[in-house]
Amino acid sequence: MVPLALLVVVFYFAIIRPQQKKAKEHAALLKAVRAGDKIVTSSGIVAIVVTVKEKTLMVRSADAKFEITKSAIAEITDRSGEPSES
């Protein structure tokens, strides 16, 4: 029984806990998105947020304007209103 319990503890700290932490960070990222932010979607599309709704975003990429779900955001590359670091 002790080896089994040790195995469960190792799996918790090696797999489950980091995954929960990453999910919390992603949820915070989705709450912080606002119009004017430059984002990258999980499919690799780089776009600028035009409007933010409860579960979706209207984004502009090149000459196209389309609506995506918030969960498709992989990262926010540039914040609106914040100076860029380049």
N, CA, C and O atoms as a CHARMM CRD file, in Angstrom:
* protein
*
  344
    1    1 MET  N      0.80800  -1.20200   0.00000 PROA 1      0.00000
    2    1 MET  CA     0.00000   0.00000   0.00000 PROA 1      0.00000
    3    1 MET  C      0.85300   1.26900   0.00000 PROA 1      0.00000
    4    1 MET  O      0.48300   2.26100  -0.62800 PROA 1      0.00000
    5    2 VAL  N      1.97100   1.24700   0.68700 PROA 2      0.00000
    6    2 VAL  CA     2.83600   2.42800   0.75900 PROA 2      0.00000
    7    2 VAL  C      3.36000   2.81600  -0.62400 PROA 2      0.00000
    8    2 VAL  O      3.32300   3.99700  -0.96900 PROA 2      0.00000
    9    3 PRO  N      3.84900   1.86200  -1.43100 PROA 3      0.00000
   10    3 PRO  CA     4.30800   2.25900  -2.77400 PROA 3      0.00000
   11    3 PRO  C      3.18400   2.85600  -3.63700 PROA 3      0.00000
   12    3 PRO  O      3.42500   3.78000  -4.41500 PROA 3      0.00000
   13    4 LEU  N      1.99300   2.34200  -3.50400 PROA 4      0.00000
   14    4 LEU  CA     0.85500   2.87300  -4.25800 PROA 4      0.00000
   15    4 LEU  C      0.54000   4.30300  -3.82100 PROA 4      0.00000
   16    4 LEU  O      0.29900   5.16900  -4.66300 PROA 4      0.00000
   17    5 ALA  N      0.54000   4.55100  -2.53800 PROA 5      0.00000
   18    5 ALA  CA     0.29200   5.89600  -2.02600 PROA 5      0.00000
   19    5 ALA  C      1.38900   6.86000  -2.47100 PROA 5      0.00000
   20    5 ALA  O      1.11000   8.00500  -2.82400 PROA 5      0.00000
   21    6 LEU  N      2.62800   6.39600  -2.45300 PROA 6      0.00000
   22    6 LEU  CA     3.74500   7.22000  -2.91100 PROA 6      0.00000
   23    6 LEU  C      3.60700   7.55100  -4.39600 PROA 6      0.00000
   24    6 LEU  O      3.90700   8.66700  -4.81900 PROA 6      0.00000
   25    7 LEU  N      3.16000   6.59300  -5.16900 PROA 7      0.00000
   26    7 LEU  CA     2.94900   6.80000  -6.59800 PROA 7      0.00000
   27    7 LEU  C      1.85600   7.85000  -6.84100 PROA 7      0.00000
   28    7 LEU  O      1.99600   8.69000  -7.73100 PROA 7      0.00000
   29    8 VAL  N      0.79400   7.81000  -6.07500 PROA 8      0.00000
   30    8 VAL  CA    -0.27900   8.79500  -6.20600 PROA 8      0.00000
   31    8 VAL  C      0.23200  10.19100  -5.86800 PROA 8      0.00000
   32    8 VAL  O     -0.09500  11.15600  -6.55900 PROA 8      0.00000
   33    9 VAL  N      1.02500  10.30300  -4.82000 PROA 9      0.00000
   34    9 VAL  CA     1.58500  11.60200  -4.42700 PROA 9      0.00000
   35    9 VAL  C      2.50600  12.13900  -5.51800 PROA 9      0.00000
   36    9 VAL  O      2.45700  13.32800  -5.83500 PROA 9      0.00000
   37   10 VAL  N      3.33200  11.29500  -6.08800 PROA 10     0.00000
   38   10 VAL  CA     4.24500  11.72200  -7.15100 PROA 10     0.00000
   39   10 VAL  C      3.44900  12.19400  -8.36900 PROA 10     0.00000
   40   10 VAL  O      3.76700  13.23500  -8.94500 PROA 10     0.00000
   41   11 PHE  N      2.42300  11.44600  -8.76700 PROA 11     0.00000
   42   11 PHE  CA     1.59000  11.86600  -9.89300 PROA 11     0.00000
   43   11 PHE  C      0.91200  13.19900  -9.62000 PROA 11     0.00000
   44   11 PHE  O      0.79800  14.02900 -10.52200 PROA 11     0.00000
   45   12 TYR  N      0.46300  13.41400  -8.39900 PROA 12     0.00000
   46   12 TYR  CA    -0.18600  14.66900  -8.06500 PROA 12     0.00000
   47   12 TYR  C      0.76400  15.84400  -8.25800 PROA 12     0.00000
   48   12 TYR  O      0.41100  16.82700  -8.91000 PROA 12     0.00000
   49   13 PHE  N      1.96900  15.74900  -7.69700 PROA 13     0.00000
   50   13 PHE  CA     2.90800  16.86000  -7.77900 PROA 13     0.00000
   51   13 PHE  C      3.56800  16.98400  -9.14800 PROA 13     0.00000
   52   13 PHE  O      3.99700  18.07700  -9.51900 PROA 13     0.00000
   53   14 ALA  N      3.66200  15.89700  -9.90600 PROA 14     0.00000
   54   14 ALA  CA     4.32200  15.94600 -11.20800 PROA 14     0.00000
   55   14 ALA  C      3.36900  16.28100 -12.34800 PROA 14     0.00000
   56   14 ALA  O      3.78500  16.88800 -13.33500 PROA 14     0.00000
   57   15 ILE  N      2.10900  15.90000 -12.23500 PROA 15     0.00000
   58   15 ILE  CA     1.19300  16.06400 -13.36300 PROA 15     0.00000
   59   15 ILE  C     -0.00200  16.93700 -13.03100 PROA 15     0.00000
   60   15 ILE  O     -0.24300  17.92400 -13.72600 PROA 15     0.00000
   61   16 ILE  N     -0.74400  16.61500 -12.01400 PROA 16     0.00000
   62   16 ILE  CA    -2.02100  17.26800 -11.74600 PROA 16     0.00000
   63   16 ILE  C     -1.85000  18.71000 -11.28000 PROA 16     0.00000
   64   16 ILE  O     -2.52100  19.60400 -11.79600 PROA 16     0.00000
   65   17 ARG  N     -0.98300  18.94800 -10.33400 PROA 17     0.00000
   66   17 ARG  CA    -0.81600  20.29300  -9.78000 PROA 17     0.00000
   67   17 ARG  C     -0.32500  21.30600 -10.81400 PROA 17     0.00000
   68   17 ARG  O     -0.89100  22.39600 -10.89500 PROA 17     0.00000
   69   18 PRO  N      0.70800  20.99100 -11.61300 PROA 18     0.00000
   70   18 PRO  CA     1.11700  21.96300 -12.64700 PROA 18     0.00000
   71   18 PRO  C      0.01700  22.23600 -13.68600 PROA 18     0.00000
   72   18 PRO  O     -0.11100  23.35500 -14.18100 PROA 18     0.00000
   73   19 GLN  N     -0.75900  21.22200 -14.00300 PROA 19     0.00000
   74   19 GLN  CA    -1.84100  21.40000 -14.96500 PROA 19     0.00000
   75   19 GLN  C     -2.92200  22.32800 -14.39700 PROA 19     0.00000
   76   19 GLN  O     -3.46000  23.16500 -15.12200 PROA 19     0.00000
   77   20 GLN  N     -3.23800  22.18700 -13.12000 PROA 20     0.00000
   78   20 GLN  CA    -4.21300  23.06700 -12.48200 PROA 20     0.00000
   79   20 GLN  C     -3.70300  24.50700 -12.43300 PROA 20     0.00000
   80   20 GLN  O     -4.47200  25.44700 -12.63400 PROA 20     0.00000
   81   21 LYS  N     -2.41600  24.67800 -12.16900 PROA 21     0.00000
   82   21 LYS  CA    -1.83000  26.00700 -12.11900 PROA 21     0.00000
   83   21 LYS  C     -1.89700  26.66700 -13.49200 PROA 21     0.00000
   84   21 LYS  O     -2.22400  27.85000 -13.59700 PROA 21     0.00000
   85   22 LYS  N     -1.59200  25.91500 -14.54000 PROA 22     0.00000
   86   22 LYS  CA    -1.64000  26.45100 -15.89400 PROA 22     0.00000
   87   22 LYS  C     -3.07100  26.81100 -16.28400 PROA 22     0.00000
   88   22 LYS  O     -3.28600  27.81700 -16.95900 PROA 22     0.00000
   89   23 ALA  N     -4.04800  26.01500 -15.87300 PROA 23     0.00000
   90   23 ALA  CA    -5.45500  26.30600 -16.16300 PROA 23     0.00000
   91   23 ALA  C     -5.89700  27.59700 -15.47000 PROA 23     0.00000
   92   23 ALA  O     -6.64600  28.38000 -16.05400 PROA 23     0.00000
   93   24 LYS  N     -5.45100  27.82700 -14.24800 PROA 24     0.00000
   94   24 LYS  CA    -5.78900  29.05900 -13.53000 PROA 24     0.00000
   95   24 LYS  C     -5.16300  30.27400 -14.21400 PROA 24     0.00000
   96   24 LYS  O     -5.80500  31.31800 -14.33000 PROA 24     0.00000
   97   25 GLU  N     -3.91600  30.14500 -14.66700 PROA 25     0.00000
   98   25 GLU  CA    -3.25000  31.24200 -15.36200 PROA 25     0.00000
   99   25 GLU  C     -3.97000  31.56500 -16.67700 PROA 25     0.00000
  100   25 GLU  O     -4.13000  32.73400 -17.02500 PROA 25     0.00000
  101   26 HSD  N     -4.40000  30.53200 -17.40300 PROA 26     0.00000
  102   26 HSD  CA    -5.10400  30.75100 -18.66000 PROA 26     0.00000
  103   26 HSD  C     -6.45900  31.42100 -18.41200 PROA 26     0.00000
  104   26 HSD  O     -6.86800  32.28700 -19.18500 PROA 26     0.00000
  105   27 ALA  N     -7.15100  31.03300 -17.34900 PROA 27     0.00000
  106   27 ALA  CA    -8.43000  31.65800 -17.00500 PROA 27     0.00000
  107   27 ALA  C     -8.23300  33.14100 -16.67400 PROA 27     0.00000
  108   27 ALA  O     -9.05400  33.97500 -17.05600 PROA 27     0.00000
  109   28 ALA  N     -7.15600  33.46600 -15.96900 PROA 28     0.00000
  110   28 ALA  CA    -6.86100  34.85900 -15.65500 PROA 28     0.00000
  111   28 ALA  C     -6.53400  35.64200 -16.92400 PROA 28     0.00000
  112   28 ALA  O     -6.91500  36.80500 -17.05600 PROA 28     0.00000
  113   29 LEU  N     -5.83500  35.00600 -17.85100 PROA 29     0.00000
  114   29 LEU  CA    -5.50500  35.63900 -19.12500 PROA 29     0.00000
  115   29 LEU  C     -6.78600  35.95200 -19.90400 PROA 29     0.00000
  116   29 LEU  O     -6.90200  37.02600 -20.49600 PROA 29     0.00000
  117   30 LEU  N     -7.73900  35.02900 -19.90800 PROA 30     0.00000
  118   30 LEU  CA    -8.98900  35.23600 -20.63400 PROA 30     0.00000
  119   30 LEU  C     -9.81500  36.36000 -20.01700 PROA 30     0.00000
  120   30 LEU  O    -10.49500  37.09100 -20.73700 PROA 30     0.00000
  121   31 LYS  N     -9.76500  36.50800 -18.70300 PROA 31     0.00000
  122   31 LYS  CA   -10.49500  37.59000 -18.04300 PROA 31     0.00000
  123   31 LYS  C     -9.85100  38.94600 -18.31700 PROA 31     0.00000
  124   31 LYS  O    -10.53600  39.96900 -18.29600 PROA 31     0.00000
  125   32 ALA  N     -8.55500  38.96600 -18.57300 PROA 32     0.00000
  126   32 ALA  CA    -7.82600  40.21800 -18.72900 PROA 32     0.00000
  127   32 ALA  C     -7.80900  40.74600 -20.15700 PROA 32     0.00000
  128   32 ALA  O     -7.35200  41.86600 -20.38300 PROA 32     0.00000
  129   33 VAL  N     -8.28900  39.98300 -21.11900 PROA 33     0.00000
  130   33 VAL  CA    -8.23900  40.42700 -22.51100 PROA 33     0.00000
  131   33 VAL  C     -9.20400  41.58800 -22.72700 PROA 33     0.00000
  132   33 VAL  O    -10.31500  41.58700 -22.19600 PROA 33     0.00000
  133   34 ARG  N     -8.77200  42.58500 -23.51300 PROA 34     0.00000
  134   34 ARG  CA    -9.60700  43.74800 -23.78200 PROA 34     0.00000
  135   34 ARG  C     -9.35900  44.23900 -25.21100 PROA 34     0.00000
  136   34 ARG  O     -8.40200  43.82600 -25.86600 PROA 34     0.00000
  137   35 ALA  N    -10.21800  45.10500 -25.66900 PROA 35     0.00000
  138   35 ALA  CA   -10.12300  45.62600 -27.02900 PROA 35     0.00000
  139   35 ALA  C     -8.77800  46.31400 -27.24100 PROA 35     0.00000
  140   35 ALA  O     -8.30300  47.05000 -26.37600 PROA 35     0.00000
  141   36 GLY  N     -8.17700  46.07100 -28.38700 PROA 36     0.00000
  142   36 GLY  CA    -6.88100  46.66400 -28.71800 PROA 36     0.00000
  143   36 GLY  C     -5.70800  45.74700 -28.44500 PROA 36     0.00000
  144   36 GLY  O     -4.60900  46.00800 -28.93400 PROA 36     0.00000
  145   37 ASP  N     -5.89900  44.68200 -27.68200 PROA 37     0.00000
  146   37 ASP  CA    -4.82500  43.73900 -27.39900 PROA 37     0.00000
  147   37 ASP  C     -4.47100  42.95000 -28.65100 PROA 37     0.00000
  148   37 ASP  O     -5.34800  42.61100 -29.44600 PROA 37     0.00000
  149   38 LYS  N     -3.20800  42.66300 -28.82300 PROA 38     0.00000
  150   38 LYS  CA    -2.74900  41.81100 -29.92200 PROA 38     0.00000
  151   38 LYS  C     -2.60600  40.40300 -29.34800 PROA 38     0.00000
  152   38 LYS  O     -1.90200  40.20100 -28.35800 PROA 38     0.00000
  153   39 ILE  N     -3.27600  39.43000 -29.97100 PROA 39     0.00000
  154   39 ILE  CA    -3.30100  38.06900 -29.44800 PROA 39     0.00000
  155   39 ILE  C     -2.79900  37.07700 -30.47900 PROA 39     0.00000
  156   39 ILE  O     -2.72200  37.37300 -31.67100 PROA 39     0.00000
  157   40 VAL  N     -2.45900  35.89100 -29.98900 PROA 40     0.00000
  158   40 VAL  CA    -2.14800  34.74800 -30.84000 PROA 40     0.00000
  159   40 VAL  C     -3.10900  33.64600 -30.42300 PROA 40     0.00000
  160   40 VAL  O     -3.21900  33.32700 -29.23900 PROA 40     0.00000
  161   41 THR  N     -3.80800  33.06200 -31.40000 PROA 41     0.00000
  162   41 THR  CA    -4.74100  31.98900 -31.09500 PROA 41     0.00000
  163   41 THR  C     -4.00100  30.66700 -31.02700 PROA 41     0.00000
  164   41 THR  O     -2.83800  30.57300 -31.42000 PROA 41     0.00000
  165   42 SER  N     -4.67500  29.65500 -30.53000 PROA 42     0.00000
  166   42 SER  CA    -4.05700  28.34000 -30.42800 PROA 42     0.00000
  167   42 SER  C     -3.77700  27.73900 -31.79400 PROA 42     0.00000
  168   42 SER  O     -2.96800  26.81700 -31.90200 PROA 42     0.00000
  169   43 SER  N     -4.42800  28.24000 -32.84400 PROA 43     0.00000
  170   43 SER  CA    -4.15700  27.76000 -34.19800 PROA 43     0.00000
  171   43 SER  C     -3.08000  28.58600 -34.89100 PROA 43     0.00000
  172   43 SER  O     -2.71900  28.29600 -36.03200 PROA 43     0.00000
  173   44 GLY  N     -2.56300  29.60900 -34.21700 PROA 44     0.00000
  174   44 GLY  CA    -1.44600  30.37900 -34.75000 PROA 44     0.00000
  175   44 GLY  C     -1.83200  31.66700 -35.44200 PROA 44     0.00000
  176   44 GLY  O     -0.97100  32.31500 -36.03700 PROA 44     0.00000
  177   45 ILE  N     -3.07800  32.06000 -35.38900 PROA 45     0.00000
  178   45 ILE  CA    -3.51200  33.30500 -36.01900 PROA 45     0.00000
  179   45 ILE  C     -3.15900  34.47500 -35.11400 PROA 45     0.00000
  180   45 ILE  O     -3.47200  34.46900 -33.92400 PROA 45     0.00000
  181   46 VAL  N     -2.50300  35.48200 -35.69000 PROA 46     0.00000
  182   46 VAL  CA    -2.17700  36.70200 -34.96400 PROA 46     0.00000
  183   46 VAL  C     -3.24600  37.72200 -35.31600 PROA 46     0.00000
  184   46 VAL  O     -3.50100  37.97800 -36.49300 PROA 46     0.00000
  185   47 ALA  N     -3.87300  38.30500 -34.30100 PROA 47     0.00000
  186   47 ALA  CA    -4.98900  39.21200 -34.53600 PROA 47     0.00000
  187   47 ALA  C     -5.03400  40.29600 -33.47000 PROA 47     0.00000
  188   47 ALA  O     -4.37500  40.20400 -32.43400 PROA 47     0.00000
  189   48 ILE  N     -5.82000  41.31400 -33.74600 PROA 48     0.00000
  190   48 ILE  CA    -6.06000  42.40200 -32.79500 PROA 48     0.00000
  191   48 ILE  C     -7.51500  42.32300 -32.37000 PROA 48     0.00000
  192   48 ILE  O     -8.40700  42.19400 -33.20800 PROA 48     0.00000
  193   49 VAL  N     -7.75300  42.40000 -31.07500 PROA 49     0.00000
  194   49 VAL  CA    -9.09900  42.30000 -30.52800 PROA 49     0.00000
  195   49 VAL  C     -9.85400  43.59200 -30.81700 PROA 49     0.00000
  196   49 VAL  O     -9.37500  44.68500 -30.51600 PROA 49     0.00000
  197   50 VAL  N    -11.04400  43.45200 -31.40600 PROA 50     0.00000
  198   50 VAL  CA   -11.88500  44.60400 -31.71000 PROA 50     0.00000
  199   50 VAL  C    -12.91900  44.79400 -30.60400 PROA 50     0.00000
  200   50 VAL  O    -13.03000  45.88500 -30.04400 PROA 50     0.00000
  201   51 THR  N    -13.68000  43.74100 -30.28300 PROA 51     0.00000
  202   51 THR  CA   -14.65800  43.80700 -29.20600 PROA 51     0.00000
  203   51 THR  C    -14.59700  42.53200 -28.37900 PROA 51     0.00000
  204   51 THR  O    -14.23500  41.46700 -28.88000 PROA 51     0.00000
  205   52 VAL  N    -14.95200  42.65500 -27.11700 PROA 52     0.00000
  206   52 VAL  CA   -14.95300  41.51600 -26.19900 PROA 52     0.00000
  207   52 VAL  C    -16.37900  41.28200 -25.72900 PROA 52     0.00000
  208   52 VAL  O    -17.04100  42.19900 -25.24100 PROA 52     0.00000
  209   53 LYS  N    -16.84900  40.04200 -25.88000 PROA 53     0.00000
  210   53 LYS  CA   -18.15600  39.64500 -25.36100 PROA 53     0.00000
  211   53 LYS  C    -17.91800  38.66500 -24.22200 PROA 53     0.00000
  212   53 LYS  O    -16.77800  38.44100 -23.81700 PROA 53     0.00000
  213   54 GLU  N    -18.98300  38.08800 -23.71200 PROA 54     0.00000
  214   54 GLU  CA   -18.85100  37.19000 -22.56600 PROA 54     0.00000
  215   54 GLU  C    -18.03000  35.94100 -22.91000 PROA 54     0.00000
  216   54 GLU  O    -17.12600  35.57300 -22.16100 PROA 54     0.00000
  217   55 LYS  N    -18.33600  35.29000 -24.03300 PROA 55     0.00000
  218   55 LYS  CA   -17.64600  34.05000 -24.38400 PROA 55     0.00000
  219   55 LYS  C    -16.88600  34.12600 -25.69600 PROA 55     0.00000
  220   55 LYS  O    -16.16100  33.19400 -26.04300 PROA 55     0.00000
  221   56 THR  N    -17.04000  35.22300 -26.43200 PROA 56     0.00000
  222   56 THR  CA   -16.39200  35.34000 -27.73100 PROA 56     0.00000
  223   56 THR  C    -15.68000  36.67400 -27.87600 PROA 56     0.00000
  224   56 THR  O    -15.87000  37.59200 -27.07800 PROA 56     0.00000
  225   57 LEU  N    -14.86500  36.75900 -28.90400 PROA 57     0.00000
  226   57 LEU  CA   -14.15000  37.98400 -29.25000 PROA 57     0.00000
  227   57 LEU  C    -14.34200  38.25500 -30.73000 PROA 57     0.00000
  228   57 LEU  O    -14.40500  37.32200 -31.53100 PROA 57     0.00000
  229   58 MET  N    -14.43400  39.50500 -31.09300 PROA 58     0.00000
  230   58 MET  CA   -14.39400  39.89400 -32.48900 PROA 58     0.00000
  231   58 MET  C    -12.97100  40.37500 -32.71500 PROA 58     0.00000
  232   58 MET  O    -12.50700  41.29500 -32.04100 PROA 58     0.00000
  233   59 VAL  N    -12.27500  39.75200 -33.66600 PROA 59     0.00000
  234   59 VAL  CA   -10.87500  40.08300 -33.91500 PROA 59     0.00000
  235   59 VAL  C    -10.68200  40.48100 -35.36900 PROA 59     0.00000
  236   59 VAL  O    -11.48600  40.14700 -36.23800 PROA 59     0.00000
  237   60 ARG  N     -9.59200  41.20600 -35.61200 PROA 60     0.00000
  238   60 ARG  CA    -9.21200  41.61700 -36.95000 PROA 60     0.00000
  239   60 ARG  C     -7.81000  41.10000 -37.23300 PROA 60     0.00000
  240   60 ARG  O     -6.87800  41.32700 -36.46200 PROA 60     0.00000
  241   61 SER  N     -7.68300  40.40100 -38.35500 PROA 61     0.00000
  242   61 SER  CA    -6.38600  39.88900 -38.77200 PROA 61     0.00000
  243   61 SER  C     -6.23100  40.18800 -40.24900 PROA 61     0.00000
  244   61 SER  O     -7.00300  39.69500 -41.07100 PROA 61     0.00000
  245   62 ALA  N     -5.24000  40.99100 -40.59000 PROA 62     0.00000
  246   62 ALA  CA    -5.03100  41.45600 -41.96000 PROA 62     0.00000
  247   62 ALA  C     -6.30600  42.15200 -42.43300 PROA 62     0.00000
  248   62 ALA  O     -6.72900  43.13000 -41.81700 PROA 62     0.00000
  249   63 ASP  N     -6.92700  41.67400 -43.51100 PROA 63     0.00000
  250   63 ASP  CA    -8.14300  42.29900 -44.02700 PROA 63     0.00000
  251   63 ASP  C     -9.40000  41.59200 -43.55800 PROA 63     0.00000
  252   63 ASP  O    -10.50100  41.98900 -43.93900 PROA 63     0.00000
  253   64 ALA  N     -9.27000  40.56200 -42.74700 PROA 64     0.00000
  254   64 ALA  CA   -10.42300  39.77600 -42.31200 PROA 64     0.00000
  255   64 ALA  C    -10.82600  40.16200 -40.89000 PROA 64     0.00000
  256   64 ALA  O     -9.99100  40.51600 -40.05700 PROA 64     0.00000
  257   65 LYS  N    -12.12000  40.08400 -40.64400 PROA 65     0.00000
  258   65 LYS  CA   -12.66800  40.33100 -39.31000 PROA 65     0.00000
  259   65 LYS  C    -13.54800  39.13600 -38.98200 PROA 65     0.00000
  260   65 LYS  O    -14.45800  38.81000 -39.74400 PROA 65     0.00000
  261   66 PHE  N    -13.28900  38.48300 -37.86200 PROA 66     0.00000
  262   66 PHE  CA   -14.06100  37.29900 -37.52200 PROA 66     0.00000
  263   66 PHE  C    -14.21800  37.15900 -36.02400 PROA 66     0.00000
  264   66 PHE  O    -13.55700  37.84300 -35.24300 PROA 66     0.00000
  265   67 GLU  N    -15.11200  36.25300 -35.63700 PROA 67     0.00000
  266   67 GLU  CA   -15.42600  36.03700 -34.22700 PROA 67     0.00000
  267   67 GLU  C    -14.86000  34.69000 -33.79100 PROA 67     0.00000
  268   67 GLU  O    -15.04200  33.68100 -34.47100 PROA 67     0.00000
  269   68 ILE  N    -14.17100  34.68400 -32.64900 PROA 68     0.00000
  270   68 ILE  CA   -13.60500  33.45200 -32.11000 PROA 68     0.00000
  271   68 ILE  C    -14.03500  33.30000 -30.65300 PROA 68     0.00000
  272   68 ILE  O    -14.47200  34.26200 -30.02100 PROA 68     0.00000
  273   69 THR  N    -13.90900  32.09800 -30.13500 PROA 69     0.00000
  274   69 THR  CA   -14.19100  31.89100 -28.71700 PROA 69     0.00000
  275   69 THR  C    -12.97700  32.33400 -27.89600 PROA 69     0.00000
  276   69 THR  O    -11.84400  32.28700 -28.37500 PROA 69     0.00000
  277   70 LYS  N    -13.22100  32.75800 -26.67600 PROA 70     0.00000
  278   70 LYS  CA   -12.13000  33.20500 -25.81200 PROA 70     0.00000
  279   70 LYS  C    -11.14100  32.07600 -25.51900 PROA 70     0.00000
  280   70 LYS  O     -9.94400  32.31900 -25.36000 PROA 70     0.00000
  281   71 SER  N    -11.64000  30.85400 -25.44800 PROA 71     0.00000
  282   71 SER  CA   -10.76300  29.72800 -25.12300 PROA 71     0.00000
  283   71 SER  C     -9.72300  29.46000 -26.20200 PROA 71     0.00000
  284   71 SER  O     -8.77700  28.71000 -25.96600 PROA 71     0.00000
  285   72 ALA  N     -9.87800  30.06100 -27.38700 PROA 72     0.00000
  286   72 ALA  CA    -8.91600  29.86600 -28.47300 PROA 72     0.00000
  287   72 ALA  C     -7.66900  30.73700 -28.30700 PROA 72     0.00000
  288   72 ALA  O     -6.71500  30.59300 -29.07100 PROA 72     0.00000
  289   73 ILE  N     -7.66400  31.62700 -27.33200 PROA 73     0.00000
  290   73 ILE  CA    -6.50800  32.49800 -27.12500 PROA 73     0.00000
  291   73 ILE  C     -5.37500  31.70700 -26.48000 PROA 73     0.00000
  292   73 ILE  O     -5.55500  31.07200 -25.44000 PROA 73     0.00000
  293   74 ALA  N     -4.21200  31.75500 -27.11000 PROA 74     0.00000
  294   74 ALA  CA    -3.03900  31.09700 -26.55300 PROA 74     0.00000
  295   74 ALA  C     -2.21500  32.07800 -25.71300 PROA 74     0.00000
  296   74 ALA  O     -1.72800  31.72500 -24.63900 PROA 74     0.00000
  297   75 GLU  N     -2.06500  33.30900 -26.20900 PROA 75     0.00000
  298   75 GLU  CA    -1.31700  34.31200 -25.45200 PROA 75     0.00000
  299   75 GLU  C     -1.67300  35.70600 -25.93000 PROA 75     0.00000
  300   75 GLU  O     -2.17600  35.89300 -27.03800 PROA 75     0.00000
  301   76 ILE  N     -1.40500  36.67500 -25.08100 PROA 76     0.00000
  302   76 ILE  CA    -1.55400  38.08100 -25.43500 PROA 76     0.00000
  303   76 ILE  C     -0.14600  38.61400 -25.64700 PROA 76     0.00000
  304   76 ILE  O      0.66700  38.63200 -24.72200 PROA 76     0.00000
  305   77 THR  N      0.13800  39.05000 -26.87700 PROA 77     0.00000
  306   77 THR  CA     1.49900  39.49200 -27.17700 PROA 77     0.00000
  307   77 THR  C      1.73300  40.95000 -26.83700 PROA 77     0.00000
  308   77 THR  O      2.78200  41.29300 -26.29100 PROA 77     0.00000
  309   78 ASP  N      0.77700  41.81800 -27.14900 PROA 78     0.00000
  310   78 ASP  CA     0.88800  43.25100 -26.83800 PROA 78     0.00000
  311   78 ASP  C     -0.40300  43.72000 -26.20000 PROA 78     0.00000
  312   78 ASP  O     -1.49300  43.40600 -26.67900 PROA 78     0.00000
  313   79 ARG  N     -0.27700  44.47200 -25.11900 PROA 79     0.00000
  314   79 ARG  CA    -1.43800  45.03100 -24.43500 PROA 79     0.00000
  315   79 ARG  C     -1.75000  46.39600 -25.01000 PROA 79     0.00000
  316   79 ARG  O     -0.84000  47.14500 -25.36500 PROA 79     0.00000
  317   80 SER  N     -3.03100  46.72800 -25.10500 PROA 80     0.00000
  318   80 SER  CA    -3.41000  48.06100 -25.53100 PROA 80     0.00000
  319   80 SER  C     -3.14200  49.02700 -24.38100 PROA 80     0.00000
  320   80 SER  O     -3.42200  48.71900 -23.22200 PROA 80     0.00000
  321   81 GLY  N     -2.60600  50.18100 -24.70700 PROA 81     0.00000
  322   81 GLY  CA    -2.36900  51.17900 -23.68200 PROA 81     0.00000
  323   81 GLY  C     -1.04700  51.01800 -22.95800 PROA 81     0.00000
  324   81 GLY  O     -0.64300  51.92100 -22.22500 PROA 81     0.00000
  325   82 GLU  N     -0.36500  49.90500 -23.13600 PROA 82     0.00000
  326   82 GLU  CA     0.93600  49.71500 -22.49800 PROA 82     0.00000
  327   82 GLU  C      2.02500  49.93500 -23.55400 PROA 82     0.00000
  328   82 GLU  O      1.86900  49.49400 -24.69300 PROA 82     0.00000
  329   83 PRO  N      3.10700  50.59800 -23.20300 PROA 83     0.00000
  330   83 PRO  CA     4.18100  50.79500 -24.17900 PROA 83     0.00000
  331   83 PRO  C      4.86100  49.46500 -24.50600 PROA 83     0.00000
  332   83 PRO  O      5.04500  48.61900 -23.63100 PROA 83     0.00000
  333   84 SER  N      5.22300  49.29700 -25.75100 PROA 84     0.00000
  334   84 SER  CA     5.92000  48.05900 -26.14100 PROA 84     0.00000
  335   84 SER  C      7.36800  48.13500 -25.68700 PROA 84     0.00000
  336   84 SER  O      7.92500  49.22000 -25.52100 PROA 84     0.00000
  337   85 GLU  N      7.96500  46.97700 -25.48900 PROA 85     0.00000
  338   85 GLU  CA     9.32600  46.91500 -24.95100 PROA 85     0.00000
  339   85 GLU  C     10.37800  46.83500 -26.04900 PROA 85     0.00000
  340   85 GLU  O     11.54300  46.57500 -25.74800 PROA 85     0.00000
  341   86 SER  N     10.00900  47.05100 -27.32400 PROA 86     0.00000
  342   86 SER  CA    10.99000  46.95200 -28.40700 PROA 86     0.00000
  343   86 SER  C     11.74300  48.21600 -28.63900 PROA 86     0.00000
  344   86 SER  O     12.59900  48.27200 -29.52200 PROA 86     0.00000
